[in-house]
Amino acid sequence: MKKILLLILFLVPALAIYAQDVIYKKNNQTINCKITEIGLIEVKYVIPEKYKDVVMTIAKDDILKIVYESGEVQTFVNEMYDKNSYADNKLNAIKFHPFSPLYGCLTFSYERSVKAGQSYEGTLGIIGLGWDITEQSPAGAYAKFGYKFIKNPDFYLRGMRYAHLLKGTYFKPELALKFVGYNSYSGTYQNTISAAFLMNFGKQWVFDNQFAVDFGVAIGYGLSSDEDGSSAFWGFAVAPYTGFSGSSYFKLAYLF
């Protein structure tokens, strides 16, 4: 009987220590403790067997996860990248290129935010719907698809986040493809195919979570069946012989 009592006396403290909350830090350290409070930027806890009356704190940004005494697991996401921080943001944008008709085409884009700091964007241009200032009667289409990386701050302060998921300076790798037919200056009708890989550098402003303005330039490398470079006037340019490709754009957007 005495042996059983002694065993219980040894096991009870051991079980009490084992049945605690455990904080797993991002540096692979663990803290056996009792969680007392979870705030917006920090977690408070006590270590009963060491500092019974001392409340300690740890930044949520330093925590990988918490495993509670009950077995429940809670993870934390940096507020800047937590989708809940942007619950009121509109994630989609329809864009119109207001100056595109001046260059013989009508162009629209669609952008959707994937997560904080990243979105994808597609562009479609109908060549021939606009002013034919070259008098070459062009007809065709071009399309672009890119993935946008919005710049994050050079340094991070606790509580910092994007002003809007679609707002900011960005870098966007993009693939472009164009089919167009037109009357060449030599008097023959010419069909051309052009393709390019473009690197876009731009900035997008968002106003009242409803409208946006997007401006940027693109440079890259491309291939084209156009020998004299006439088709470079529509959508995006591919220079003959060198393969240098580029474009610039200005877009007005409606968010939804």
ABEGO torsion letter per residue (X at the ends): XAAAAAAAAAAAAAAAAABBBBBBBAAGBBBBBBBABBBAABBBBBBAAABAABBBBBBAAABABBBBAAGBBBBBBBAAABAAAAAABBABBBBBBAAAAAAGBBBBBBBBBABBGBBBBBBBBBBGBEBBAAGAGBBEBBBBBBBBBBBBBABBBBGBBBABAABEBBBBBBBBBBBBBBBBAAGBBBBBBBBBBBBBBBBBBBBGGABBBBBBBBBEBBBBABAAGAAAABGBBBBBGAGBBBBBBBBBBBBX
